[in-house]
Amino acid sequence: MRHHRVSRGVALRVFAALRKEGLAEPVAGGRWRVVRPGRQIERRPLAELLEAVITDDGLQVGEPFPSTTELSSRFGVSRPTMSKALDKLESAGLLSEARQGKQRTVRALPTGTESPES
């Protein structure tokens, strides 16, 4: 808004018009995102995307999980945002606890990829 010297109201009206045309969408936190034609946007929560890292990268129980910094650049989010999502996987029991100098490891496979125990 500062760059273009317009008020918040003008910016909101512009995004409303772009939304009607399918060129913008609301994002959590009261923000907006421009939708670029031909680019598919991943709409799953970050924690679900991180669960998919386990299966997509072929990780097994006990193997090291990628670092917060690596995952932040991979998904284009800040480190604090990534840390919150990783905390959810720790709470769910999928990853080991993060400690300084010690890399996270996979503790369990996501539901649907585990073999049933007898």
Phi and psi restraints in degrees (range 20) as a CNS / XPLOR table:
assign (resid 1 and name C) (resid 2 and name N)
       (resid 2 and name CA) (resid 2 and name C) 1.0 -63.9 20.0 2
assign (resid 2 and name N) (resid 2 and name CA)
       (resid 2 and name C) (resid 3 and name N) 1.0 -42.7 20.0 2
assign (resid 2 and name C) (resid 3 and name N)
       (resid 3 and name CA) (resid 3 and name C) 1.0 -59.6 20.0 2
assign (resid 3 and name N) (resid 3 and name CA)
       (resid 3 and name C) (resid 4 and name N) 1.0 -41.7 20.0 2
assign (resid 3 and name C) (resid 4 and name N)
       (resid 4 and name CA) (resid 4 and name C) 1.0 -96.6 20.0 2
assign (resid 4 and name N) (resid 4 and name CA)
       (resid 4 and name C) (resid 5 and name N) 1.0 -1.8 20.0 2
assign (resid 4 and name C) (resid 5 and name N)
       (resid 5 and name CA) (resid 5 and name C) 1.0 55.0 20.0 2
assign (resid 5 and name N) (resid 5 and name CA)
       (resid 5 and name C) (resid 6 and name N) 1.0 52.8 20.0 2
assign (resid 5 and name C) (resid 6 and name N)
       (resid 6 and name CA) (resid 6 and name C) 1.0 -124.8 20.0 2
assign (resid 6 and name N) (resid 6 and name CA)
       (resid 6 and name C) (resid 7 and name N) 1.0 158.4 20.0 2
assign (resid 6 and name C) (resid 7 and name N)
       (resid 7 and name CA) (resid 7 and name C) 1.0 -80.1 20.0 2
assign (resid 7 and name N) (resid 7 and name CA)
       (resid 7 and name C) (resid 8 and name N) 1.0 166.2 20.0 2
assign (resid 7 and name C) (resid 8 and name N)
       (resid 8 and name CA) (resid 8 and name C) 1.0 -60.4 20.0 2
assign (resid 8 and name N) (resid 8 and name CA)
       (resid 8 and name C) (resid 9 and name N) 1.0 -39.9 20.0 2
assign (resid 8 and name C) (resid 9 and name N)
       (resid 9 and name CA) (resid 9 and name C) 1.0 -60.3 20.0 2
assign (resid 9 and name N) (resid 9 and name CA)
       (resid 9 and name C) (resid 10 and name N) 1.0 -42.0 20.0 2
assign (resid 9 and name C) (resid 10 and name N)
       (resid 10 and name CA) (resid 10 and name C) 1.0 -64.6 20.0 2
assign (resid 10 and name N) (resid 10 and name CA)
       (resid 10 and name C) (resid 11 and name N) 1.0 -43.6 20.0 2
assign (resid 10 and name C) (resid 11 and name N)
       (resid 11 and name CA) (resid 11 and name C) 1.0 -62.0 20.0 2
assign (resid 11 and name N) (resid 11 and name CA)
       (resid 11 and name C) (resid 12 and name N) 1.0 -42.1 20.0 2
assign (resid 11 and name C) (resid 12 and name N)
       (resid 12 and name CA) (resid 12 and name C) 1.0 -65.0 20.0 2
assign (resid 12 and name N) (resid 12 and name CA)
       (resid 12 and name C) (resid 13 and name N) 1.0 -38.7 20.0 2
assign (resid 12 and name C) (resid 13 and name N)
       (resid 13 and name CA) (resid 13 and name C) 1.0 -66.1 20.0 2
assign (resid 13 and name N) (resid 13 and name CA)
       (resid 13 and name C) (resid 14 and name N) 1.0 -37.7 20.0 2
assign (resid 13 and name C) (resid 14 and name N)
       (resid 14 and name CA) (resid 14 and name C) 1.0 -63.6 20.0 2
assign (resid 14 and name N) (resid 14 and name CA)
       (resid 14 and name C) (resid 15 and name N) 1.0 -46.5 20.0 2
assign (resid 14 and name C) (resid 15 and name N)
       (resid 15 and name CA) (resid 15 and name C) 1.0 -65.7 20.0 2
assign (resid 15 and name N) (resid 15 and name CA)
       (resid 15 and name C) (resid 16 and name N) 1.0 -33.9 20.0 2
assign (resid 15 and name C) (resid 16 and name N)
       (resid 16 and name CA) (resid 16 and name C) 1.0 -62.9 20.0 2
assign (resid 16 and name N) (resid 16 and name CA)
       (resid 16 and name C) (resid 17 and name N) 1.0 -41.6 20.0 2
assign (resid 16 and name C) (resid 17 and name N)
       (resid 17 and name CA) (resid 17 and name C) 1.0 -66.8 20.0 2
assign (resid 17 and name N) (resid 17 and name CA)
       (resid 17 and name C) (resid 18 and name N) 1.0 -41.0 20.0 2
assign (resid 17 and name C) (resid 18 and name N)
       (resid 18 and name CA) (resid 18 and name C) 1.0 -66.0 20.0 2
assign (resid 18 and name N) (resid 18 and name CA)
       (resid 18 and name C) (resid 19 and name N) 1.0 -34.2 20.0 2
assign (resid 18 and name C) (resid 19 and name N)
       (resid 19 and name CA) (resid 19 and name C) 1.0 -65.7 20.0 2
assign (resid 19 and name N) (resid 19 and name CA)
       (resid 19 and name C) (resid 20 and name N) 1.0 -41.7 20.0 2
assign (resid 19 and name C) (resid 20 and name N)
       (resid 20 and name CA) (resid 20 and name C) 1.0 -59.4 20.0 2
assign (resid 20 and name N) (resid 20 and name CA)
       (resid 20 and name C) (resid 21 and name N) 1.0 -33.7 20.0 2
assign (resid 20 and name C) (resid 21 and name N)
       (resid 21 and name CA) (resid 21 and name C) 1.0 -87.3 20.0 2
assign (resid 21 and name N) (resid 21 and name CA)
       (resid 21 and name C) (resid 22 and name N) 1.0 -0.9 20.0 2
assign (resid 21 and name C) (resid 22 and name N)
       (resid 22 and name CA) (resid 22 and name C) 1.0 78.4 20.0 2
assign (resid 22 and name N) (resid 22 and name CA)
       (resid 22 and name C) (resid 23 and name N) 1.0 19.9 20.0 2
assign (resid 22 and name C) (resid 23 and name N)
       (resid 23 and name CA) (resid 23 and name C) 1.0 -103.2 20.0 2
assign (resid 23 and name N) (resid 23 and name CA)
       (resid 23 and name C) (resid 24 and name N) 1.0 -5.9 20.0 2
assign (resid 23 and name C) (resid 24 and name N)
       (resid 24 and name CA) (resid 24 and name C) 1.0 -145.5 20.0 2
assign (resid 24 and name N) (resid 24 and name CA)
       (resid 24 and name C) (resid 25 and name N) 1.0 156.9 20.0 2
assign (resid 24 and name C) (resid 25 and name N)
       (resid 25 and name CA) (resid 25 and name C) 1.0 -144.6 20.0 2
assign (resid 25 and name N) (resid 25 and name CA)
       (resid 25 and name C) (resid 26 and name N) 1.0 150.6 20.0 2
assign (resid 25 and name C) (resid 26 and name N)
       (resid 26 and name CA) (resid 26 and name C) 1.0 -74.1 20.0 2
assign (resid 26 and name N) (resid 26 and name CA)
       (resid 26 and name C) (resid 27 and name N) 1.0 150.6 20.0 2
assign (resid 26 and name C) (resid 27 and name N)
       (resid 27 and name CA) (resid 27 and name C) 1.0 -126.1 20.0 2
assign (resid 27 and name N) (resid 27 and name CA)
       (resid 27 and name C) (resid 28 and name N) 1.0 149.6 20.0 2
assign (resid 27 and name C) (resid 28 and name N)
       (resid 28 and name CA) (resid 28 and name C) 1.0 -51.4 20.0 2
assign (resid 28 and name N) (resid 28 and name CA)
       (resid 28 and name C) (resid 29 and name N) 1.0 141.0 20.0 2
assign (resid 28 and name C) (resid 29 and name N)
       (resid 29 and name CA) (resid 29 and name C) 1.0 96.4 20.0 2
assign (resid 29 and name N) (resid 29 and name CA)
       (resid 29 and name C) (resid 30 and name N) 1.0 11.6 20.0 2
assign (resid 29 and name C) (resid 30 and name N)
       (resid 30 and name CA) (resid 30 and name C) 1.0 76.5 20.0 2
assign (resid 30 and name N) (resid 30 and name CA)
       (resid 30 and name C) (resid 31 and name N) 1.0 22.0 20.0 2
assign (resid 30 and name C) (resid 31 and name N)
       (resid 31 and name CA) (resid 31 and name C) 1.0 -107.7 20.0 2
assign (resid 31 and name N) (resid 31 and name CA)
       (resid 31 and name C) (resid 32 and name N) 1.0 173.3 20.0 2
assign (resid 31 and name C) (resid 32 and name N)
       (resid 32 and name CA) (resid 32 and name C) 1.0 -128.0 20.0 2
assign (resid 32 and name N) (resid 32 and name CA)
       (resid 32 and name C) (resid 33 and name N) 1.0 153.2 20.0 2
assign (resid 32 and name C) (resid 33 and name N)
       (resid 33 and name CA) (resid 33 and name C) 1.0 -130.6 20.0 2
assign (resid 33 and name N) (resid 33 and name CA)
       (resid 33 and name C) (resid 34 and name N) 1.0 135.0 20.0 2
assign (resid 33 and name C) (resid 34 and name N)
       (resid 34 and name CA) (resid 34 and name C) 1.0 -79.2 20.0 2
assign (resid 34 and name N) (resid 34 and name CA)
       (resid 34 and name C) (resid 35 and name N) 1.0 132.5 20.0 2
assign (resid 34 and name C) (resid 35 and name N)
       (resid 35 and name CA) (resid 35 and name C) 1.0 -94.0 20.0 2
assign (resid 35 and name N) (resid 35 and name CA)
       (resid 35 and name C) (resid 36 and name N) 1.0 118.6 20.0 2
assign (resid 35 and name C) (resid 36 and name N)
       (resid 36 and name CA) (resid 36 and name C) 1.0 -90.0 20.0 2
assign (resid 36 and name N) (resid 36 and name CA)
       (resid 36 and name C) (resid 37 and name N) 1.0 129.8 20.0 2
assign (resid 36 and name C) (resid 37 and name N)
       (resid 37 and name CA) (resid 37 and name C) 1.0 -57.7 20.0 2
assign (resid 37 and name N) (resid 37 and name CA)
       (resid 37 and name C) (resid 38 and name N) 1.0 137.1 20.0 2
assign (resid 37 and name C) (resid 38 and name N)
       (resid 38 and name CA) (resid 38 and name C) 1.0 84.3 20.0 2
assign (resid 38 and name N) (resid 38 and name CA)
       (resid 38 and name C) (resid 39 and name N) 1.0 -7.7 20.0 2
assign (resid 38 and name C) (resid 39 and name N)
       (resid 39 and name CA) (resid 39 and name C) 1.0 -104.4 20.0 2
assign (resid 39 and name N) (resid 39 and name CA)
       (resid 39 and name C) (resid 40 and name N) 1.0 122.3 20.0 2
assign (resid 39 and name C) (resid 40 and name N)
       (resid 40 and name CA) (resid 40 and name C) 1.0 -85.6 20.0 2
assign (resid 40 and name N) (resid 40 and name CA)
       (resid 40 and name C) (resid 41 and name N) 1.0 132.0 20.0 2
assign (resid 40 and name C) (resid 41 and name N)
       (resid 41 and name CA) (resid 41 and name C) 1.0 -101.8 20.0 2
assign (resid 41 and name N) (resid 41 and name CA)
       (resid 41 and name C) (resid 42 and name N) 1.0 129.5 20.0 2
assign (resid 41 and name C) (resid 42 and name N)
       (resid 42 and name CA) (resid 42 and name C) 1.0 -75.6 20.0 2
assign (resid 42 and name N) (resid 42 and name CA)
       (resid 42 and name C) (resid 43 and name N) 1.0 122.0 20.0 2
assign (resid 42 and name C) (resid 43 and name N)
       (resid 43 and name CA) (resid 43 and name C) 1.0 -105.3 20.0 2
assign (resid 43 and name N) (resid 43 and name CA)
       (resid 43 and name C) (resid 44 and name N) 1.0 -0.2 20.0 2
assign (resid 43 and name C) (resid 44 and name N)
       (resid 44 and name CA) (resid 44 and name C) 1.0 -75.4 20.0 2
assign (resid 44 and name N) (resid 44 and name CA)
       (resid 44 and name C) (resid 45 and name N) 1.0 151.2 20.0 2
assign (resid 44 and name C) (resid 45 and name N)
       (resid 45 and name CA) (resid 45 and name C) 1.0 -60.5 20.0 2
assign (resid 45 and name N) (resid 45 and name CA)
       (resid 45 and name C) (resid 46 and name N) 1.0 151.8 20.0 2
assign (resid 45 and name C) (resid 46 and name N)
       (resid 46 and name CA) (resid 46 and name C) 1.0 -57.9 20.0 2
assign (resid 46 and name N) (resid 46 and name CA)
       (resid 46 and name C) (resid 47 and name N) 1.0 -38.0 20.0 2
assign (resid 46 and name C) (resid 47 and name N)
       (resid 47 and name CA) (resid 47 and name C) 1.0 -61.3 20.0 2
assign (resid 47 and name N) (resid 47 and name CA)
       (resid 47 and name C) (resid 48 and name N) 1.0 -37.6 20.0 2
assign (resid 47 and name C) (resid 48 and name N)
       (resid 48 and name CA) (resid 48 and name C) 1.0 -68.2 20.0 2
assign (resid 48 and name N) (resid 48 and name CA)
       (resid 48 and name C) (resid 49 and name N) 1.0 -37.9 20.0 2
assign (resid 48 and name C) (resid 49 and name N)
       (resid 49 and name CA) (resid 49 and name C) 1.0 -63.7 20.0 2
assign (resid 49 and name N) (resid 49 and name CA)
       (resid 49 and name C) (resid 50 and name N) 1.0 -36.5 20.0 2
assign (resid 49 and name C) (resid 50 and name N)
       (resid 50 and name CA) (resid 50 and name C) 1.0 -70.5 20.0 2
assign (resid 50 and name N) (resid 50 and name CA)
       (resid 50 and name C) (resid 51 and name N) 1.0 -34.7 20.0 2
assign (resid 50 and name C) (resid 51 and name N)
       (resid 51 and name CA) (resid 51 and name C) 1.0 -59.8 20.0 2
assign (resid 51 and name N) (resid 51 and name CA)
       (resid 51 and name C) (resid 52 and name N) 1.0 -39.9 20.0 2
assign (resid 51 and name C) (resid 52 and name N)
       (resid 52 and name CA) (resid 52 and name C) 1.0 -66.2 20.0 2
assign (resid 52 and name N) (resid 52 and name CA)
       (resid 52 and name C) (resid 53 and name N) 1.0 -25.6 20.0 2
assign (resid 52 and name C) (resid 53 and name N)
       (resid 53 and name CA) (resid 53 and name C) 1.0 -59.8 20.0 2
assign (resid 53 and name N) (resid 53 and name CA)
       (resid 53 and name C) (resid 54 and name N) 1.0 -38.9 20.0 2
assign (resid 53 and name C) (resid 54 and name N)
       (resid 54 and name CA) (resid 54 and name C) 1.0 -59.3 20.0 2
assign (resid 54 and name N) (resid 54 and name CA)
       (resid 54 and name C) (resid 55 and name N) 1.0 -48.6 20.0 2
assign (resid 54 and name C) (resid 55 and name N)
       (resid 55 and name CA) (resid 55 and name C) 1.0 -77.3 20.0 2
assign (resid 55 and name N) (resid 55 and name CA)
       (resid 55 and name C) (resid 56 and name N) 1.0 -40.9 20.0 2
assign (resid 55 and name C) (resid 56 and name N)
       (resid 56 and name CA) (resid 56 and name C) 1.0 -64.1 20.0 2
assign (resid 56 and name N) (resid 56 and name CA)
       (resid 56 and name C) (resid 57 and name N) 1.0 -37.8 20.0 2
assign (resid 56 and name C) (resid 57 and name N)
       (resid 57 and name CA) (resid 57 and name C) 1.0 -87.1 20.0 2
assign (resid 57 and name N) (resid 57 and name CA)
       (resid 57 and name C) (resid 58 and name N) 1.0 -0.8 20.0 2
assign (resid 57 and name C) (resid 58 and name N)
       (resid 58 and name CA) (resid 58 and name C) 1.0 66.6 20.0 2
assign (resid 58 and name N) (resid 58 and name CA)
       (resid 58 and name C) (resid 59 and name N) 1.0 33.1 20.0 2
assign (resid 58 and name C) (resid 59 and name N)
       (resid 59 and name CA) (resid 59 and name C) 1.0 -76.9 20.0 2
assign (resid 59 and name N) (resid 59 and name CA)
       (resid 59 and name C) (resid 60 and name N) 1.0 144.2 20.0 2
assign (resid 59 and name C) (resid 60 and name N)
       (resid 60 and name CA) (resid 60 and name C) 1.0 -114.3 20.0 2
assign (resid 60 and name N) (resid 60 and name CA)
       (resid 60 and name C) (resid 61 and name N) 1.0 167.2 20.0 2
assign (resid 60 and name C) (resid 61 and name N)
       (resid 61 and name CA) (resid 61 and name C) 1.0 -58.5 20.0 2
assign (resid 61 and name N) (resid 61 and name CA)
       (resid 61 and name C) (resid 62 and name N) 1.0 131.7 20.0 2
assign (resid 61 and name C) (resid 62 and name N)
       (resid 62 and name CA) (resid 62 and name C) 1.0 95.1 20.0 2
assign (resid 62 and name N) (resid 62 and name CA)
       (resid 62 and name C) (resid 63 and name N) 1.0 -14.3 20.0 2
assign (resid 62 and name C) (resid 63 and name N)
       (resid 63 and name CA) (resid 63 and name C) 1.0 -80.7 20.0 2
assign (resid 63 and name N) (resid 63 and name CA)
       (resid 63 and name C) (resid 64 and name N) 1.0 152.4 20.0 2
assign (resid 63 and name C) (resid 64 and name N)
       (resid 64 and name CA) (resid 64 and name C) 1.0 -68.5 20.0 2
assign (resid 64 and name N) (resid 64 and name CA)
       (resid 64 and name C) (resid 65 and name N) 1.0 142.3 20.0 2
assign (resid 64 and name C) (resid 65 and name N)
       (resid 65 and name CA) (resid 65 and name C) 1.0 -96.5 20.0 2
assign (resid 65 and name N) (resid 65 and name CA)
       (resid 65 and name C) (resid 66 and name N) 1.0 146.7 20.0 2
assign (resid 65 and name C) (resid 66 and name N)
       (resid 66 and name CA) (resid 66 and name C) 1.0 -55.6 20.0 2
assign (resid 66 and name N) (resid 66 and name CA)
       (resid 66 and name C) (resid 67 and name N) 1.0 152.4 20.0 2
assign (resid 66 and name C) (resid 67 and name N)
       (resid 67 and name CA) (resid 67 and name C) 1.0 -71.5 20.0 2
assign (resid 67 and name N) (resid 67 and name CA)
       (resid 67 and name C) (resid 68 and name N) 1.0 161.8 20.0 2
assign (resid 67 and name C) (resid 68 and name N)
       (resid 68 and name CA) (resid 68 and name C) 1.0 -59.2 20.0 2
assign (resid 68 and name N) (resid 68 and name CA)
       (resid 68 and name C) (resid 69 and name N) 1.0 -42.4 20.0 2
assign (resid 68 and name C) (resid 69 and name N)
       (resid 69 and name CA) (resid 69 and name C) 1.0 -63.2 20.0 2
assign (resid 69 and name N) (resid 69 and name CA)
       (resid 69 and name C) (resid 70 and name N) 1.0 -45.7 20.0 2
assign (resid 69 and name C) (resid 70 and name N)
       (resid 70 and name CA) (resid 70 and name C) 1.0 -61.5 20.0 2
assign (resid 70 and name N) (resid 70 and name CA)
       (resid 70 and name C) (resid 71 and name N) 1.0 -44.5 20.0 2
assign (resid 70 and name C) (resid 71 and name N)
       (resid 71 and name CA) (resid 71 and name C) 1.0 -68.1 20.0 2
assign (resid 71 and name N) (resid 71 and name CA)
       (resid 71 and name C) (resid 72 and name N) 1.0 -36.2 20.0 2
assign (resid 71 and name C) (resid 72 and name N)
       (resid 72 and name CA) (resid 72 and name C) 1.0 -60.1 20.0 2
assign (resid 72 and name N) (resid 72 and name CA)
       (resid 72 and name C) (resid 73 and name N) 1.0 -44.9 20.0 2
assign (resid 72 and name C) (resid 73 and name N)
       (resid 73 and name CA) (resid 73 and name C) 1.0 -72.9 20.0 2
assign (resid 73 and name N) (resid 73 and name CA)
       (resid 73 and name C) (resid 74 and name N) 1.0 -33.4 20.0 2
assign (resid 73 and name C) (resid 74 and name N)
       (resid 74 and name CA) (resid 74 and name C) 1.0 -63.0 20.0 2
assign (resid 74 and name N) (resid 74 and name CA)
       (resid 74 and name C) (resid 75 and name N) 1.0 -40.0 20.0 2
assign (resid 74 and name C) (resid 75 and name N)
       (resid 75 and name CA) (resid 75 and name C) 1.0 -102.5 20.0 2
assign (resid 75 and name N) (resid 75 and name CA)
       (resid 75 and name C) (resid 76 and name N) 1.0 -3.6 20.0 2
assign (resid 75 and name C) (resid 76 and name N)
       (resid 76 and name CA) (resid 76 and name C) 1.0 68.3 20.0 2
assign (resid 76 and name N) (resid 76 and name CA)
       (resid 76 and name C) (resid 77 and name N) 1.0 39.0 20.0 2
assign (resid 76 and name C) (resid 77 and name N)
       (resid 77 and name CA) (resid 77 and name C) 1.0 -125.9 20.0 2
assign (resid 77 and name N) (resid 77 and name CA)
       (resid 77 and name C) (resid 78 and name N) 1.0 165.7 20.0 2
assign (resid 77 and name C) (resid 78 and name N)
       (resid 78 and name CA) (resid 78 and name C) 1.0 -73.6 20.0 2
assign (resid 78 and name N) (resid 78 and name CA)
       (resid 78 and name C) (resid 79 and name N) 1.0 160.3 20.0 2
assign (resid 78 and name C) (resid 79 and name N)
       (resid 79 and name CA) (resid 79 and name C) 1.0 -63.1 20.0 2
assign (resid 79 and name N) (resid 79 and name CA)
       (resid 79 and name C) (resid 80 and name N) 1.0 -41.6 20.0 2
assign (resid 79 and name C) (resid 80 and name N)
       (resid 80 and name CA) (resid 80 and name C) 1.0 -61.5 20.0 2
assign (resid 80 and name N) (resid 80 and name CA)
       (resid 80 and name C) (resid 81 and name N) 1.0 -38.9 20.0 2
assign (resid 80 and name C) (resid 81 and name N)
       (resid 81 and name CA) (resid 81 and name C) 1.0 -63.7 20.0 2
assign (resid 81 and name N) (resid 81 and name CA)
       (resid 81 and name C) (resid 82 and name N) 1.0 -43.2 20.0 2
assign (resid 81 and name C) (resid 82 and name N)
       (resid 82 and name CA) (resid 82 and name C) 1.0 -64.2 20.0 2
assign (resid 82 and name N) (resid 82 and name CA)
       (resid 82 and name C) (resid 83 and name N) 1.0 -40.3 20.0 2
assign (resid 82 and name C) (resid 83 and name N)
       (resid 83 and name CA) (resid 83 and name C) 1.0 -61.0 20.0 2
assign (resid 83 and name N) (resid 83 and name CA)
       (resid 83 and name C) (resid 84 and name N) 1.0 -40.1 20.0 2
assign (resid 83 and name C) (resid 84 and name N)
       (resid 84 and name CA) (resid 84 and name C) 1.0 -63.6 20.0 2
assign (resid 84 and name N) (resid 84 and name CA)
       (resid 84 and name C) (resid 85 and name N) 1.0 -41.6 20.0 2
assign (resid 84 and name C) (resid 85 and name N)
       (resid 85 and name CA) (resid 85 and name C) 1.0 -67.4 20.0 2
assign (resid 85 and name N) (resid 85 and name CA)
       (resid 85 and name C) (resid 86 and name N) 1.0 -39.3 20.0 2
assign (resid 85 and name C) (resid 86 and name N)
       (resid 86 and name CA) (resid 86 and name C) 1.0 -66.3 20.0 2
assign (resid 86 and name N) (resid 86 and name CA)
       (resid 86 and name C) (resid 87 and name N) 1.0 -34.8 20.0 2
assign (resid 86 and name C) (resid 87 and name N)
       (resid 87 and name CA) (resid 87 and name C) 1.0 -60.1 20.0 2
assign (resid 87 and name N) (resid 87 and name CA)
       (resid 87 and name C) (resid 88 and name N) 1.0 -36.7 20.0 2
assign (resid 87 and name C) (resid 88 and name N)
       (resid 88 and name CA) (resid 88 and name C) 1.0 -64.1 20.0 2
assign (resid 88 and name N) (resid 88 and name CA)
       (resid 88 and name C) (resid 89 and name N) 1.0 -39.3 20.0 2
assign (resid 88 and name C) (resid 89 and name N)
       (resid 89 and name CA) (resid 89 and name C) 1.0 -70.4 20.0 2
assign (resid 89 and name N) (resid 89 and name CA)
       (resid 89 and name C) (resid 90 and name N) 1.0 -33.3 20.0 2
assign (resid 89 and name C) (resid 90 and name N)
       (resid 90 and name CA) (resid 90 and name C) 1.0 -64.3 20.0 2
assign (resid 90 and name N) (resid 90 and name CA)
       (resid 90 and name C) (resid 91 and name N) 1.0 -45.0 20.0 2
assign (resid 90 and name C) (resid 91 and name N)
       (resid 91 and name CA) (resid 91 and name C) 1.0 -62.6 20.0 2
assign (resid 91 and name N) (resid 91 and name CA)
       (resid 91 and name C) (resid 92 and name N) 1.0 -33.8 20.0 2
assign (resid 91 and name C) (resid 92 and name N)
       (resid 92 and name CA) (resid 92 and name C) 1.0 -78.0 20.0 2
assign (resid 92 and name N) (resid 92 and name CA)
       (resid 92 and name C) (resid 93 and name N) 1.0 -7.6 20.0 2
assign (resid 92 and name C) (resid 93 and name N)
       (resid 93 and name CA) (resid 93 and name C) 1.0 85.4 20.0 2
assign (resid 93 and name N) (resid 93 and name CA)
       (resid 93 and name C) (resid 94 and name N) 1.0 11.9 20.0 2
assign (resid 93 and name C) (resid 94 and name N)
       (resid 94 and name CA) (resid 94 and name C) 1.0 -84.9 20.0 2
assign (resid 94 and name N) (resid 94 and name CA)
       (resid 94 and name C) (resid 95 and name N) 1.0 -28.7 20.0 2
assign (resid 94 and name C) (resid 95 and name N)
       (resid 95 and name CA) (resid 95 and name C) 1.0 -125.4 20.0 2
assign (resid 95 and name N) (resid 95 and name CA)
       (resid 95 and name C) (resid 96 and name N) 1.0 153.4 20.0 2
assign (resid 95 and name C) (resid 96 and name N)
       (resid 96 and name CA) (resid 96 and name C) 1.0 -74.7 20.0 2
assign (resid 96 and name N) (resid 96 and name CA)
       (resid 96 and name C) (resid 97 and name N) 1.0 164.8 20.0 2
assign (resid 96 and name C) (resid 97 and name N)
       (resid 97 and name CA) (resid 97 and name C) 1.0 -69.6 20.0 2
assign (resid 97 and name N) (resid 97 and name CA)
       (resid 97 and name C) (resid 98 and name N) 1.0 142.3 20.0 2
assign (resid 97 and name C) (resid 98 and name N)
       (resid 98 and name CA) (resid 98 and name C) 1.0 -81.5 20.0 2
assign (resid 98 and name N) (resid 98 and name CA)
       (resid 98 and name C) (resid 99 and name N) 1.0 133.5 20.0 2
assign (resid 98 and name C) (resid 99 and name N)
       (resid 99 and name CA) (resid 99 and name C) 1.0 -136.0 20.0 2
assign (resid 99 and name N) (resid 99 and name CA)
       (resid 99 and name C) (resid 100 and name N) 1.0 151.8 20.0 2
assign (resid 99 and name C) (resid 100 and name N)
       (resid 100 and name CA) (resid 100 and name C) 1.0 -61.6 20.0 2
assign (resid 100 and name N) (resid 100 and name CA)
       (resid 100 and name C) (resid 101 and name N) 1.0 126.9 20.0 2
assign (resid 100 and name C) (resid 101 and name N)
       (resid 101 and name CA) (resid 101 and name C) 1.0 82.2 20.0 2
assign (resid 101 and name N) (resid 101 and name CA)
       (resid 101 and name C) (resid 102 and name N) 1.0 -1.9 20.0 2
assign (resid 101 and name C) (resid 102 and name N)
       (resid 102 and name CA) (resid 102 and name C) 1.0 -124.7 20.0 2
assign (resid 102 and name N) (resid 102 and name CA)
       (resid 102 and name C) (resid 103 and name N) 1.0 124.7 20.0 2
assign (resid 102 and name C) (resid 103 and name N)
       (resid 103 and name CA) (resid 103 and name C) 1.0 -76.9 20.0 2
assign (resid 103 and name N) (resid 103 and name CA)
       (resid 103 and name C) (resid 104 and name N) 1.0 144.5 20.0 2
assign (resid 103 and name C) (resid 104 and name N)
       (resid 104 and name CA) (resid 104 and name C) 1.0 -64.5 20.0 2
assign (resid 104 and name N) (resid 104 and name CA)
       (resid 104 and name C) (resid 105 and name N) 1.0 148.3 20.0 2
assign (resid 104 and name C) (resid 105 and name N)
       (resid 105 and name CA) (resid 105 and name C) 1.0 -127.3 20.0 2
assign (resid 105 and name N) (resid 105 and name CA)
       (resid 105 and name C) (resid 106 and name N) 1.0 161.1 20.0 2
assign (resid 105 and name C) (resid 106 and name N)
       (resid 106 and name CA) (resid 106 and name C) 1.0 -77.5 20.0 2
assign (resid 106 and name N) (resid 106 and name CA)
       (resid 106 and name C) (resid 107 and name N) 1.0 124.7 20.0 2
assign (resid 106 and name C) (resid 107 and name N)
       (resid 107 and name CA) (resid 107 and name C) 1.0 -98.1 20.0 2
assign (resid 107 and name N) (resid 107 and name CA)
       (resid 107 and name C) (resid 108 and name N) 1.0 -29.6 20.0 2
assign (resid 107 and name C) (resid 108 and name N)
       (resid 108 and name CA) (resid 108 and name C) 1.0 -153.7 20.0 2
assign (resid 108 and name N) (resid 108 and name CA)
       (resid 108 and name C) (resid 109 and name N) 1.0 155.7 20.0 2
assign (resid 108 and name C) (resid 109 and name N)
       (resid 109 and name CA) (resid 109 and name C) 1.0 -87.2 20.0 2
assign (resid 109 and name N) (resid 109 and name CA)
       (resid 109 and name C) (resid 110 and name N) 1.0 149.5 20.0 2
assign (resid 109 and name C) (resid 110 and name N)
       (resid 110 and name CA) (resid 110 and name C) 1.0 -60.0 20.0 2
assign (resid 110 and name N) (resid 110 and name CA)
       (resid 110 and name C) (resid 111 and name N) 1.0 153.1 20.0 2
assign (resid 110 and name C) (resid 111 and name N)
       (resid 111 and name CA) (resid 111 and name C) 1.0 -54.7 20.0 2
assign (resid 111 and name N) (resid 111 and name CA)
       (resid 111 and name C) (resid 112 and name N) 1.0 138.0 20.0 2
assign (resid 111 and name C) (resid 112 and name N)
       (resid 112 and name CA) (resid 112 and name C) 1.0 99.4 20.0 2
assign (resid 112 and name N) (resid 112 and name CA)
       (resid 112 and name C) (resid 113 and name N) 1.0 -17.9 20.0 2
assign (resid 112 and name C) (resid 113 and name N)
       (resid 113 and name CA) (resid 113 and name C) 1.0 -112.1 20.0 2
assign (resid 113 and name N) (resid 113 and name CA)
       (resid 113 and name C) (resid 114 and name N) 1.0 -6.9 20.0 2
assign (resid 113 and name C) (resid 114 and name N)
       (resid 114 and name CA) (resid 114 and name C) 1.0 -81.2 20.0 2
assign (resid 114 and name N) (resid 114 and name CA)
       (resid 114 and name C) (resid 115 and name N) 1.0 148.6 20.0 2
assign (resid 114 and name C) (resid 115 and name N)
       (resid 115 and name CA) (resid 115 and name C) 1.0 -85.1 20.0 2
assign (resid 115 and name N) (resid 115 and name CA)
       (resid 115 and name C) (resid 116 and name N) 1.0 139.6 20.0 2
assign (resid 115 and name C) (resid 116 and name N)
       (resid 116 and name CA) (resid 116 and name C) 1.0 -64.2 20.0 2
assign (resid 116 and name N) (resid 116 and name CA)
       (resid 116 and name C) (resid 117 and name N) 1.0 136.8 20.0 2
assign (resid 116 and name C) (resid 117 and name N)
       (resid 117 and name CA) (resid 117 and name C) 1.0 -88.8 20.0 2
assign (resid 117 and name N) (resid 117 and name CA)
       (resid 117 and name C) (resid 118 and name N) 1.0 146.0 20.0 2
